[in-house]
Amino acid sequence: MVKDLLQGTGVALVTPFDKNGVLDLKSLERLINFVIEGGVDYVVSLGTTGETPVLSREEKLEVLQCTFSTVEARVPVVIGAGGNNTASVIKEIEALPVEKAAAILSASPYYNKPSQEGIYQHYKAIAAATPRPIILYNVPGRTGSNIAAETTVRLAGDFENINGIKEASGNMNQCMQILRDVSPDFMVVSGDDNLAMAQIACGMSGVISVAANCFPKDFSTMISSALEGNFTEARSINTRLLRGYDLLFAENNPAGVKAFLAEMGVIANYLRLPLVPLSEGVHNQVRAYLQQLHQSGLHA
């Protein structure tokens, strides 16, 4: 089952670029090795943290080819494929090597703000177009609309290949409603790094994380400790990472995580417009926080 395969910490990989805005696949290889060696349980390629809205179809294929060849089956790979044009999402899924992936992570339609019935029909069409497992992705802060708990439960019950949800609504009551009402084999994971420990306490089976790009060892240890019920250790690590979570999302994602990774020498600090690097003041706070982490004994 997808829930068993994708337990623990998944990382939504950034897409590195060079100073000319070209894909930096060598840095992507370095990042993938860094997070796997740090202990993440699986990787997510072409999520929104990977700046997919500004990648061409050809670039997406290059990123996936690099990801699969670098991972070398050490951990499962999830492919992101979502959008606000249902027909285009289906065409993209048909064009990508989804047969190699453990699942497809598909964000709810953005900007259009469909009704709950529209969201249901969107995912129904996607589920009919591919036999691969599908993980819903609810992120109202980006899409402008929420997948209601009732819609998630309906989709989970109606389609055999809709097997999970990444919940990034920040609404703990909604998350607990989903956990209460879906079947035990339906995967519910956090999409909010700062809430992941608490949501695991409520019954979630892990997280798809931004922070695991730059704090893979400590963040993965925190998540595994929480899943094992060792909340003393989990709380200790989480408390020290709280400031880091704030800095990751202080201006935009992935500018925050790219600043951290650049300071750590993993990738260069380049984004594609309309995203820009962190302002100097916030970047200085990132640098200071990393020094503080080293002094506290964490591994960033």
C-alpha positions in Angstrom: 0.0 0.0 0.0 1.1 3.6 -0.6 0.7 4.4 3.0 3.2 1.7 4.0 5.6 2.6 1.2 5.6 6.3 1.9 5.8 6.4 5.7 7.9 9.1 7.4 9.7 12.0 5.8 9.2 12.9 2.2 11.1 15.9 0.8 9.7 18.2 -1.8 12.9 18.8 -3.8 13.9 22.3 -5.0 15.1 22.7 -8.6 18.6 24.2 -8.7 19.6 26.7 -11.5 22.9 28.3 -12.4 23.5 32.0 -12.7 22.1 32.0 -16.3 18.8 30.4 -15.1 19.7 27.0 -16.7 18.9 23.8 -14.9 21.9 22.8 -12.7 21.6 19.0 -12.7 24.9 18.5 -10.9 23.6 20.4 -8.0 20.3 18.4 -8.1 22.4 15.2 -7.9 24.3 16.7 -4.9 21.0 17.7 -3.2 19.4 14.3 -3.7 22.4 12.5 -2.3 22.4 15.0 0.6 18.8 14.3 1.6 19.0 10.6 1.2 22.2 10.3 3.2 20.5 12.6 5.7 17.8 9.9 6.2 14.7 11.0 4.3 12.3 8.2 3.4 11.3 9.3 -0.1 11.7 12.2 -2.5 9.1 14.3 -4.3 10.2 15.7 -7.7 8.3 18.5 -9.5 6.4 19.7 -6.6 5.6 23.4 -6.2 8.8 23.8 -4.2 10.6 22.8 -7.4 9.3 25.9 -9.2 7.3 23.8 -11.6 5.2 26.7 -13.0 8.4 28.0 -14.6 9.7 24.7 -16.0 9.1 23.6 -19.6 7.9 20.1 -20.4 11.4 19.3 -21.6 13.0 20.5 -18.4 10.6 18.5 -16.3 11.6 15.4 -18.1 15.3 16.3 -17.5 14.7 16.8 -13.8 12.9 13.4 -13.6 15.6 11.6 -15.5 18.3 13.1 -13.2 16.2 12.3 -10.1 15.6 8.6 -11.0 19.2 8.0 -12.1 20.6 9.6 -8.9 18.2 8.0 -6.5 19.0 4.6 -8.0 16.0 3.0 -6.2 17.4 3.8 -2.8 14.1 5.5 -1.8 10.7 5.8 -3.5 10.1 8.7 -5.9 6.8 10.7 -6.0 6.1 12.8 -9.1 4.2 16.1 -8.9 1.6 16.8 -11.6 -1.1 19.2 -10.9 -2.7 22.3 -12.3 -5.9 24.3 -13.0 -6.6 22.8 -16.4 -7.7 19.2 -15.9 -7.1 18.2 -19.5 -3.6 19.6 -19.4 -2.8 17.7 -16.2 -3.9 14.5 -17.8 -1.7 15.1 -20.8 1.2 15.9 -18.6 0.7 12.7 -16.6 0.7 10.8 -19.9 3.9 12.4 -21.0 5.9 11.9 -17.7 7.5 8.5 -16.7 4.9 8.0 -13.9 5.3 4.2 -14.2 8.6 4.6 -12.4 7.0 6.5 -9.5 5.5 5.3 -6.3 2.7 7.8 -6.7 1.6 11.1 -8.3 1.1 14.1 -6.1 -1.5 16.3 -7.6 -2.2 19.8 -6.3 -5.8 21.0 -6.3 -6.7 23.5 -9.1 -5.4 27.0 -8.4 -6.9 30.4 -9.3 -10.1 29.0 -10.8 -11.5 28.4 -7.3 -13.8 25.5 -8.3 -16.7 24.3 -6.1 -16.3 21.1 -4.1 -18.1 19.3 -6.9 -15.6 20.8 -9.4 -12.7 19.6 -7.3 -14.2 16.1 -7.1 -14.8 15.9 -10.9 -11.2 17.2 -11.5 -9.7 14.3 -9.5 -12.2 11.8 -10.8 -11.0 12.6 -14.4 -7.3 12.2 -13.3 -8.0 9.0 -11.5 -9.7 7.6 -14.6 -6.7 8.6 -16.8 -4.0 6.7 -15.0 -3.8 3.5 -13.0 -1.0 5.0 -10.8 -1.6 5.9 -7.2 -2.7 9.5 -6.7 -2.0 11.6 -3.6 -4.3 14.7 -3.3 -2.6 17.9 -2.3 -4.6 20.5 -0.4 -2.8 23.8 -0.1 -5.4 26.6 0.1 -2.7 29.3 0.7 -1.4 28.7 -2.9 -4.6 27.6 -4.7 -7.2 29.9 -3.2 -9.6 27.1 -2.5 -9.8 24.3 0.1 -10.5 20.6 -0.4 -13.1 20.1 2.3 -12.8 17.1 4.5 -16.0 15.7 3.1 -14.6 15.9 -0.5 -11.4 14.1 0.5 -13.4 11.3 2.2 -15.6 11.0 -0.8 -12.7 10.8 -3.2 -10.9 8.3 -1.0 -14.0 6.1 -0.9 -14.9 6.3 -4.6 -11.6 5.7 -6.4 -9.2 2.8 -5.7 -6.2 4.7 -6.9 -6.7 7.9 -4.9 -4.7 6.6 -2.0 -3.7 9.6 0.1 -3.6 13.3 0.8 -0.9 15.9 1.6 -2.8 18.2 3.9 -1.4 21.8 4.0 -4.6 23.6 5.1 -3.2 24.4 8.5 -6.7 23.5 9.8 -6.2 20.9 12.6 -9.9 20.3 12.9 -10.2 19.5 9.2 -7.2 17.2 9.4 -8.7 15.3 12.4 -12.0 14.9 10.5 -10.2 13.3 7.6 -8.2 11.0 9.9 -11.5 10.0 11.6 -13.5 9.3 8.4 -11.1 7.7 5.9 -10.2 4.1 5.9 -7.1 3.1 7.8 -5.1 2.3 4.6 -5.6 5.9 3.2 -2.4 7.9 3.7 -2.8 11.3 5.4 0.5 13.3 5.6 1.3 16.8 6.7 2.2 19.6 4.3 3.1 22.0 7.1 6.5 21.6 8.5 5.7 23.5 11.7 2.6 21.4 12.4 4.0 18.0 11.4 4.8 16.7 14.8 1.4 17.7 16.2 -0.4 16.2 13.2 1.5 12.9 13.7 0.3 12.9 17.3 -3.3 13.2 15.8 -2.6 10.1 13.5 -0.9 11.3 10.4 1.8 8.9 9.0 4.4 11.5 8.1 5.1 14.7 6.1 6.1 16.0 2.7 8.5 18.6 3.7 10.4 21.7 2.5 12.6 21.8 5.6 13.9 18.3 4.9 15.9 19.8 1.9 18.2 21.7 4.3 17.7 19.9 7.6 17.3 16.3 6.4 19.0 14.5 9.3 17.4 16.4 12.2 14.0 16.8 10.6 13.8 13.1 9.7 14.9 12.2 13.2 12.2 14.4 14.6 9.5 12.8 12.4 10.6 9.2 13.1 10.8 9.9 16.8 7.2 11.3 16.7 6.0 8.2 14.8 7.6 6.0 17.4 5.8 7.9 20.1 9.0 9.4 21.5 7.7 13.0 21.7 10.3 14.0 24.3 13.0 13.8 21.6 10.7 15.0 18.8 9.7 18.1 20.8 13.4 18.9 21.6 14.4 18.9 17.9 11.2 20.6 16.7 11.6 23.4 19.2 15.1 24.2 17.9 13.8 24.1 14.3 10.9 26.4 14.8 12.8 29.5 13.9 14.1 27.8 10.8 10.5 27.0 9.7 9.7 30.7 10.0 12.7 31.8 7.9 12.0 29.2 5.2 8.7 30.9 4.5 9.5 34.5 5.5 9.3 35.9 2.0 8.5 33.0 -0.4 9.0 29.4 -1.0 11.6 28.2 -2.3 13.6 31.4 -1.8 14.0 30.5 1.9 15.2 27.0 1.5 17.5 27.9 -1.4 19.1 30.5 0.8 19.8 27.9 3.4 21.1 25.4 0.9 23.4 28.0 -0.7 24.8 28.9 2.8 25.4 25.1 3.3 27.2 24.8 -0.1 24.7 22.4 -1.6 23.3 24.5 -4.4 23.6 28.1 -5.8 21.1 30.7 -4.7 19.3 31.3 -8.0 15.5 31.3 -8.7 13.4 32.1 -11.8 11.2 35.1 -12.0 8.7 36.0 -10.7 10.5 34.6 -7.6 13.6 36.3 -6.4 16.2 35.5 -3.6 15.6 36.5 -0.1 16.2 40.1 0.9 19.6 40.8 2.4 18.2 41.3 5.9 16.4 38.0 5.9 19.3 36.2 4.4 21.5 37.5 7.2 19.0 36.0 9.6 19.3 32.6 7.8 23.1 32.8 8.2 22.9 33.6 11.9 20.3 30.9 12.5 22.6 28.3 10.9 25.4 29.3 13.2 23.0 28.9 16.2 22.0 25.5 15.0 25.6 24.3 14.9 26.1 25.6 18.4 23.0 23.7 19.6 24.3 20.4 18.2 21.9 20.0 15.3 23.3 19.0 11.9 22.5 21.8 9.4 
